């Protein structure tokens, strides 16, 4: 049954009802036959965004982006709250930003377009897989690349009571071909096969998100996204993040030869601990005992895989979490400082300003 759908309809979500009419601004519901009304509503959107829009059930507001139309979408579902934003940076290269709360576990099955996706997750945990690939948990602090040949199948399961904050870059084959050659020695084989049009099924790979990427992802999610200045800022940050991501992907192939798969899994577990441990309760010795790992080897492997030290990674996580609290909650600066592991607000303010270039008080005034 799924194969039959894959042959006739692309980019849809198999967990949404059919037959919803287009109302208000633009209203889409996945997996239905295209008609003239839908074709008209999708006009102006890049091909990398169209599958995303068609896969959702919700109200879409269009606006001018750096290239063509961008969209803001609020899911129309009682168990999902938040928003998606989609914006095209270059023809064949778009971003999908998400800030979503899931009250219940939710699984979506997708028929893929012919795209390479780069995913950056700041918070939340999901499980992705396909009928050919085993499930893998994608937790906060990870970046992933996903090869999605046309008509391949993918499913994603969001956990109950999770808060997803992430960015997904959607790249067409033509766009990727301008940046990468399938003959590059450090290119992962799945991406090389995708560029050669030899890939036939969905595949993915995950790795810890390097420390220098986290503030860029946070900036993109929090900065204004409308108007000429907002579009210019989005374009600059998106291209910067793309360059870092490509370097990381190429480097991961080299690092795979130096760091064993078992040790890379330990690094991912360690990053998850650090992401959850915002008050820095674990010492290095305690982390070693928890992971049953030699301290020297743990620190060397961590630096090879993430490009930074455990101490710097932990500090960045604490500051990112503090920035989110200043933006999203009414907690006092003293409370935010304590939550970040600081006994004295003045020490927290100094570390915060060193990280972001502005004070916690200014962050609350500017970003709220």
Kinemage of the C-alpha trace (Angstrom):
@kinemage 1
@onewidth
@group {chain A} dominant
@subgroup {mainchain}
@vectorlist {calphas} color= white
{ca unk a 1} P 0.000 0.000 0.000
{ca unk a 2} L 2.751 2.415 0.885
{ca unk a 3} L 4.595 1.598 -2.335
{ca unk a 4} L 1.470 2.434 -4.319
{ca unk a 5} L 1.276 5.831 -2.662
{ca unk a 6} L 4.971 6.411 -3.286
{ca unk a 7} L 4.506 5.967 -7.014
{ca unk a 8} L 1.800 8.592 -7.283
{ca unk a 9} L 2.261 11.136 -4.522
{ca unk a 10} L 5.479 12.629 -3.195
{ca unk a 11} L 6.258 14.618 -0.108
{ca unk a 12} L 3.131 13.594 1.804
{ca unk a 13} L 2.535 12.574 5.388
{ca unk a 14} L 0.575 9.351 5.841
{ca unk a 15} L -0.792 10.201 9.286
{ca unk a 16} L -3.022 13.106 8.227
{ca unk a 17} L -6.584 12.880 6.916
{ca unk a 18} L -7.478 13.524 3.326
{ca unk a 19} L -9.871 15.948 1.746
{ca unk a 20} L -9.288 19.073 3.845
{ca unk a 21} L -10.289 22.206 1.982
{ca unk a 22} L -8.096 25.285 1.627
{ca unk a 23} L -9.471 28.046 3.861
{ca unk a 24} L -8.371 31.328 5.424
{ca unk a 25} L -4.788 32.083 4.334
{ca unk a 26} L -3.709 28.693 2.989
{ca unk a 27} L -4.782 25.374 4.532
{ca unk a 28} L -3.027 22.142 3.611
{ca unk a 29} L -3.579 18.557 4.655
{ca unk a 30} L -1.191 15.800 3.565
{ca unk a 31} L -1.653 12.885 1.152
{ca unk a 32} L -4.377 14.033 -1.195
{ca unk a 33} L -4.590 14.455 -4.940
{ca unk a 34} L -3.219 17.757 -6.243
{ca unk a 35} L -5.810 20.043 -7.774
{ca unk a 36} L -5.826 23.492 -9.336
{ca unk a 37} L -6.461 25.209 -5.984
{ca unk a 38} L -3.463 23.549 -4.360
{ca unk a 39} L -1.256 24.249 -7.373
{ca unk a 40} L -2.181 27.926 -7.117
{ca unk a 41} L -1.563 28.044 -3.371
{ca unk a 42} L 1.888 26.477 -3.758
{ca unk a 43} L 2.980 28.860 -6.518
{ca unk a 44} L 6.079 30.805 -5.577
{ca unk a 45} L 7.450 28.207 -3.143
{ca unk a 46} L 10.745 26.463 -3.920
{ca unk a 47} L 10.529 22.750 -4.710
{ca unk a 48} L 12.418 21.992 -1.469
{ca unk a 49} L 9.592 23.531 0.603
{ca unk a 50} L 6.583 22.111 -1.223
{ca unk a 51} L 6.849 18.578 0.291
{ca unk a 52} L 7.102 20.117 3.777
{ca unk a 53} L 3.937 22.165 3.281
{ca unk a 54} L 1.986 19.279 1.769
{ca unk a 55} L 2.978 16.982 4.648
{ca unk a 56} L 1.436 19.257 7.283
{ca unk a 57} L -2.093 19.861 8.448
{ca unk a 58} L -2.366 23.496 9.444
{ca unk a 59} L -2.647 27.095 8.379
{ca unk a 60} L 0.146 28.535 6.264
{ca unk a 61} L 0.923 32.229 6.019
{ca unk a 62} L 3.079 33.153 3.049
{ca unk a 63} L 5.507 36.075 2.901
{ca unk a 64} L 8.405 37.180 0.681
{ca unk a 65} L 11.694 35.455 1.522
{ca unk a 66} L 15.262 35.867 0.251
{ca unk a 67} L 14.163 33.726 -2.731
{ca unk a 68} L 10.501 33.228 -3.611
{ca unk a 69} L 7.911 32.649 -0.918
{ca unk a 70} L 8.586 31.798 2.734
{ca unk a 71} L 5.922 30.420 5.074
{ca unk a 72} L 4.863 30.386 8.727
{ca unk a 73} L 2.739 27.392 9.721
{ca unk a 74} L 0.922 26.550 12.943
{ca unk a 75} L -0.073 22.871 13.140
{ca unk a 76} L -3.802 22.264 13.315
{ca unk a 77} L -3.745 19.428 15.845
{ca unk a 78} L -4.799 19.237 19.478
{ca unk a 79} L -1.638 17.374 20.553
{ca unk a 80} L 0.835 19.719 18.804
{ca unk a 81} L 1.496 23.351 19.649
{ca unk a 82} L 4.073 25.732 18.215
{ca unk a 83} L 5.167 26.640 14.711
{ca unk a 84} L 7.173 25.824 11.596
{ca unk a 85} L 8.911 28.433 9.462
{ca unk a 86} L 10.150 27.673 5.964
{ca unk a 87} L 12.439 29.967 4.005
{ca unk a 88} L 14.415 29.499 0.782
{ca unk a 89} L 17.972 30.867 0.843
{ca unk a 90} L 19.042 29.851 -2.664
{ca unk a 91} L 17.132 27.983 -5.380
{ca unk a 92} L 17.219 24.383 -4.199
{ca unk a 93} L 18.331 25.284 -0.650
{ca unk a 94} L 15.761 25.966 2.081
{ca unk a 95} L 15.523 26.008 5.864
{ca unk a 96} L 12.682 24.626 7.966
{ca unk a 97} L 12.713 25.973 11.525
{ca unk a 98} L 10.582 24.324 14.201
{ca unk a 99} L 9.592 25.095 17.775
{ca unk a 100} L 6.982 22.498 18.696
{ca unk a 101} L 5.526 20.938 21.851
{ca unk a 102} L 4.123 17.395 21.581
{ca unk a 103} L 1.575 16.486 24.252
{ca unk a 104} L 1.346 12.895 23.001
{ca unk a 105} L 3.620 10.541 21.081
{ca unk a 106} L 3.160 11.131 17.364
{ca unk a 107} L 4.394 9.173 14.358
{ca unk a 108} L 4.456 10.474 10.790
{ca unk a 109} L 5.297 8.450 7.668
{ca unk a 110} L 6.678 10.416 4.739
{ca unk a 111} L 7.236 9.775 1.065
{ca unk a 112} L 10.542 11.542 0.434
{ca unk a 113} L 11.484 14.011 -2.248
{ca unk a 114} L 14.894 13.737 -3.935
{ca unk a 115} L 16.741 15.712 -1.267
{ca unk a 116} L 19.684 15.781 1.109
{ca unk a 117} L 18.708 17.089 4.536
{ca unk a 118} L 20.947 18.442 7.292
{ca unk a 119} L 19.285 18.478 10.699
{ca unk a 120} L 20.379 20.396 13.820
{ca unk a 121} L 18.520 19.618 17.050
{ca unk a 122} L 18.800 21.967 20.028
{ca unk a 123} L 16.178 20.233 22.158
{ca unk a 124} L 13.785 17.312 22.005
{ca unk a 125} L 14.163 13.637 21.148
{ca unk a 126} L 12.712 11.768 18.200
{ca unk a 127} L 13.170 8.370 16.589
{ca unk a 128} L 13.658 8.084 12.834
{ca unk a 129} L 13.928 5.104 10.555
{ca unk a 130} L 12.561 3.354 7.502
{ca unk a 131} L 11.537 -0.110 6.431
{ca unk a 132} L 15.143 -0.787 5.364
{ca unk a 133} L 16.988 1.024 8.199
{ca unk a 134} L 16.764 0.325 11.926
{ca unk a 135} L 15.419 2.955 14.294
{ca unk a 136} L 17.820 5.522 15.712
{ca unk a 137} L 17.120 8.031 18.460
{ca unk a 138} L 17.992 11.605 17.517
{ca unk a 139} L 18.464 13.529 20.745
{ca unk a 140} L 19.352 17.139 21.509
{ca unk a 141} L 22.852 18.301 20.688
{ca unk a 142} L 23.137 16.171 17.539
{ca unk a 143} L 23.419 17.060 13.865
{ca unk a 144} L 22.367 14.576 11.225
{ca unk a 145} L 22.465 14.213 7.486
{ca unk a 146} L 19.657 12.349 5.770
{ca unk a 147} L 19.731 11.079 2.202
{ca unk a 148} L 16.193 10.982 0.826
{ca unk a 149} L 15.945 9.699 -2.757
{ca unk a 150} L 12.658 10.268 -4.551
{ca unk a 151} L 9.861 7.882 -3.446
{ca unk a 152} L 11.893 6.438 -0.556
{ca unk a 153} L 10.046 6.015 2.745
{ca unk a 154} L 10.861 7.529 6.147
{ca unk a 155} L 9.045 7.650 9.456
{ca unk a 156} L 9.633 9.827 12.500
{ca unk a 157} L 8.245 9.300 15.985
{ca unk a 158} L 8.120 12.260 18.373
{ca unk a 159} L 8.166 11.468 22.071
{ca unk a 160} L 5.340 12.371 24.460
{ca unk a 161} L 5.815 15.671 26.343
{ca unk a 162} L 8.820 16.626 24.206
{ca unk a 163} L 9.802 20.119 23.073
{ca unk a 164} L 11.427 20.113 19.651
{ca unk a 165} L 13.620 23.072 18.679
{ca unk a 166} L 15.514 22.364 15.500
{ca unk a 167} L 16.569 23.473 12.039
{ca unk a 168} L 16.459 21.302 8.934
{ca unk a 169} L 18.280 22.297 5.750
{ca unk a 170} L 16.632 20.838 2.649
{ca unk a 171} L 18.973 20.673 -0.359
{ca unk a 172} L 18.175 19.580 -3.895
{ca unk a 173} L 20.586 17.345 -5.780
{ca unk a 174} L 21.446 20.158 -8.187
{ca unk a 175} L 22.307 22.500 -5.318
{ca unk a 176} L 24.496 19.900 -3.555
{ca unk a 177} L 26.235 19.059 -6.843
{ca unk a 178} L 27.462 22.649 -7.084
{ca unk a 179} L 29.223 22.270 -3.723
{ca unk a 180} L 30.354 18.647 -3.599
{ca unk a 181} L 31.702 16.094 -6.040
{ca unk a 182} L 30.838 12.406 -5.636
{ca unk a 183} L 34.539 11.675 -6.193
{ca unk a 184} L 35.689 13.616 -3.126
{ca unk a 185} L 37.692 11.153 -0.971
{ca unk a 186} L 36.214 12.332 2.353
{ca unk a 187} L 32.580 12.357 1.219
{ca unk a 188} L 30.378 9.741 2.968
{ca unk a 189} L 29.406 7.000 0.537
{ca unk a 190} L 25.659 7.568 1.011
{ca unk a 191} L 25.973 11.196 -0.155
{ca unk a 192} L 28.243 10.178 -3.042
{ca unk a 193} L 25.638 7.616 -4.172
{ca unk a 194} L 22.929 10.281 -3.862
{ca unk a 195} L 24.878 12.618 -6.169
{ca unk a 196} L 25.460 9.796 -8.660
{ca unk a 197} L 21.705 8.991 -8.599
{ca unk a 198} L 22.521 5.517 -7.273
{ca unk a 199} L 20.814 5.874 -3.896
{ca unk a 200} L 17.458 4.096 -3.766
{ca unk a 201} L 16.472 4.191 -0.094
{ca unk a 202} L 16.404 6.562 2.843
{ca unk a 203} L 19.597 6.618 4.932
{ca unk a 204} L 20.993 8.785 7.705
{ca unk a 205} L 23.937 9.414 9.969
{ca unk a 206} L 24.214 11.354 13.237
{ca unk a 207} L 27.097 13.022 15.053
{ca unk a 208} L 27.492 15.451 17.980
{ca unk a 209} L 26.866 19.047 16.975
{ca unk a 210} L 30.169 20.965 17.197
{ca unk a 211} L 30.217 23.757 19.739
{ca unk a 212} L 30.661 26.497 17.119
{ca unk a 213} L 27.397 25.485 15.407
{ca unk a 214} L 25.149 25.747 18.456
{ca unk a 215} L 25.097 29.573 18.708
{ca unk a 216} L 24.427 29.860 14.962
{ca unk a 217} L 21.450 27.511 15.235
{ca unk a 218} L 20.211 29.425 18.264
{ca unk a 219} L 20.625 32.756 16.435
{ca unk a 220} L 18.655 31.535 13.425
{ca unk a 221} L 15.805 30.279 15.619
{ca unk a 222} L 15.585 33.450 17.698
{ca unk a 223} L 16.247 36.286 15.255
{ca unk a 224} L 13.546 38.214 13.311
{ca unk a 225} L 12.579 36.453 10.075
{ca unk a 226} L 10.617 39.081 8.162
{ca unk a 227} L 11.489 42.159 6.146
{ca unk a 228} L 14.590 42.891 4.096
{ca unk a 229} L 16.921 43.018 7.116
{ca unk a 230} L 15.522 39.823 8.612
{ca unk a 231} L 15.942 38.027 5.280
{ca unk a 232} L 19.525 39.274 4.976
{ca unk a 233} L 20.401 38.073 8.485
{ca unk a 234} L 18.774 34.710 7.819
{ca unk a 235} L 20.684 34.312 4.558
{ca unk a 236} L 24.047 35.137 6.178
{ca unk a 237} L 23.542 32.792 9.132
{ca unk a 238} L 22.192 29.973 6.960
{ca unk a 239} L 25.185 30.057 4.619
{ca unk a 240} L 27.565 30.142 7.586
{ca unk a 241} L 25.866 27.119 9.159
{ca unk a 242} L 25.893 25.260 5.824
{ca unk a 243} L 29.653 25.771 5.451
{ca unk a 244} L 30.313 24.516 8.984
{ca unk a 245} L 28.044 21.515 8.394
{ca unk a 246} L 29.768 20.488 5.168
{ca unk a 247} L 33.170 20.717 6.846
{ca unk a 248} L 31.862 18.603 9.715
{ca unk a 249} L 30.458 15.965 7.370
{ca unk a 250} L 33.709 15.753 5.423
{ca unk a 251} L 35.666 15.618 8.664
{ca unk a 252} L 33.425 12.917 10.094
{ca unk a 253} L 34.547 10.526 7.382
{ca unk a 254} L 38.174 11.112 8.372
{ca unk a 255} L 37.363 10.923 12.087
{ca unk a 256} L 35.590 7.612 11.576
{ca unk a 257} L 38.941 6.091 10.709
{ca unk a 258} L 40.460 7.406 13.971
{ca unk a 259} L 37.565 6.986 16.424
{ca unk a 260} L 35.916 3.596 16.768
{ca unk a 261} L 32.158 3.312 16.363
{ca unk a 262} L 31.820 2.215 20.001
{ca unk a 263} L 33.697 5.311 21.178
{ca unk a 264} L 31.581 7.574 18.945
{ca unk a 265} L 28.460 6.138 20.586
{ca unk a 266} L 29.963 6.933 23.977
{ca unk a 267} L 30.606 10.506 22.841
{ca unk a 268} L 26.964 10.835 21.787
{ca unk a 269} L 25.904 9.530 25.207
{ca unk a 270} L 28.283 11.953 26.892
{ca unk a 271} L 26.894 14.889 24.882
{ca unk a 272} L 23.381 13.893 25.939
{ca unk a 273} L 24.457 13.875 29.599
{ca unk a 274} L 26.020 17.320 29.241
{ca unk a 275} L 22.938 18.655 27.424
{ca unk a 276} L 20.701 17.456 30.270
{ca unk a 277} L 23.097 18.421 33.085
{ca unk a 278} L 22.806 22.208 32.809
{ca unk a 279} L 23.936 22.739 36.395
{ca unk a 280} L 27.177 20.820 35.770
{ca unk a 281} L 26.618 18.290 38.537
{ca unk a 282} L 28.980 15.658 37.083
{ca unk a 283} L 32.738 15.914 37.470
{ca unk a 284} L 35.092 14.490 34.839
{ca unk a 285} L 35.858 11.574 37.171
{ca unk a 286} L 32.138 10.840 37.586
{ca unk a 287} L 31.603 10.954 33.835
{ca unk a 288} L 34.445 8.474 33.363
{ca unk a 289} L 32.924 6.078 35.896
{ca unk a 290} L 29.468 6.427 34.353
{ca unk a 291} L 30.773 5.648 30.867
{ca unk a 292} L 33.398 3.122 32.051
{ca unk a 293} L 36.035 5.037 30.143
{ca unk a 294} L 39.610 6.131 30.663
{ca unk a 295} L 39.807 9.898 31.272
{ca unk a 296} L 42.567 10.607 28.742
{ca unk a 297} L 40.888 8.571 26.023
{ca unk a 298} L 37.499 10.131 26.740
{ca unk a 299} L 38.819 13.677 26.488
{ca unk a 300} L 40.850 12.970 23.334
{ca unk a 301} L 37.924 11.283 21.570
{ca unk a 302} L 35.546 14.043 22.610
{ca unk a 303} L 37.822 16.702 21.116
{ca unk a 304} L 38.266 14.697 17.885
{ca unk a 305} L 34.537 14.222 17.368
{ca unk a 306} L 33.113 17.561 18.568
{ca unk a 307} L 36.036 19.902 17.891
{ca unk a 308} L 35.981 21.298 21.451
{ca unk a 309} L 36.725 20.292 25.036
{ca unk a 310} L 34.226 18.857 27.501
{ca unk a 311} L 34.526 21.992 29.624
{ca unk a 312} L 33.846 24.353 26.712
{ca unk a 313} L 30.960 22.224 25.454
{ca unk a 314} L 29.346 22.181 28.879
{ca unk a 315} L 29.774 25.933 29.282
{ca unk a 316} L 28.135 26.575 25.923
{ca unk a 317} L 25.179 24.330 26.791
{ca unk a 318} L 24.676 26.175 30.078
{ca unk a 319} L 24.758 29.576 28.380
{ca unk a 320} L 22.397 28.478 25.581
{ca unk a 321} L 19.962 27.185 28.179
{ca unk a 322} L 20.229 30.436 30.132
{ca unk a 323} L 19.496 32.463 26.990
{ca unk a 324} L 16.378 30.383 26.320
{ca unk a 325} L 15.159 30.960 29.887
{ca unk a 326} L 15.667 34.705 29.541
{ca unk a 327} L 13.691 34.694 26.282
{ca unk a 328} L 10.939 32.187 27.109
{ca unk a 329} L 10.289 32.390 30.870
{ca unk a 330} L 9.644 34.951 33.593
{ca unk a 331} L 12.445 33.578 35.797
{ca unk a 332} L 14.574 36.298 37.364
{ca unk a 333} L 18.188 36.712 36.293
{ca unk a 334} L 19.209 35.384 39.720
{ca unk a 335} L 17.114 32.247 39.148
{ca unk a 336} L 18.556 31.797 35.670
{ca unk a 337} L 22.067 32.155 37.105
{ca unk a 338} L 21.350 29.508 39.738
{ca unk a 339} L 19.874 27.161 37.120
{ca unk a 340} L 23.072 27.573 35.111
{ca unk a 341} L 25.147 26.451 38.104
{ca unk a 342} L 26.265 29.877 39.372
{ca unk a 343} L 25.949 30.900 43.018
{ca unk a 344} L 26.572 34.590 42.291
{ca unk a 345} L 24.648 36.462 39.569
{ca unk a 346} L 27.629 38.731 38.906
{ca unk a 347} L 29.784 35.738 37.877
{ca unk a 348} L 26.968 34.490 35.669
{ca unk a 349} L 26.580 37.913 34.039
{ca unk a 350} L 30.306 38.041 33.259
{ca unk a 351} L 30.275 34.559 31.683
{ca unk a 352} L 27.074 35.315 29.768
{ca unk a 353} L 28.450 38.534 28.294
{ca unk a 354} L 31.724 36.792 27.365
{ca unk a 355} L 29.685 34.176 25.471
{ca unk a 356} L 27.124 36.339 23.653
{ca unk a 357} L 28.595 39.850 23.715
{ca unk a 358} L 25.700 41.379 25.687
{ca unk a 359} L 24.422 41.196 29.258
{ca unk a 360} L 21.573 38.992 30.550
{ca unk a 361} L 19.524 42.115 31.273
{ca unk a 362} L 19.967 43.376 27.713
{ca unk a 363} L 19.129 39.903 26.356
{ca unk a 364} L 15.791 39.957 28.161
{ca unk a 365} L 15.000 43.486 26.979
{ca unk a 366} L 16.107 42.940 23.362
{ca unk a 367} L 14.714 39.493 22.683
{ca unk a 368} L 11.339 39.671 24.457
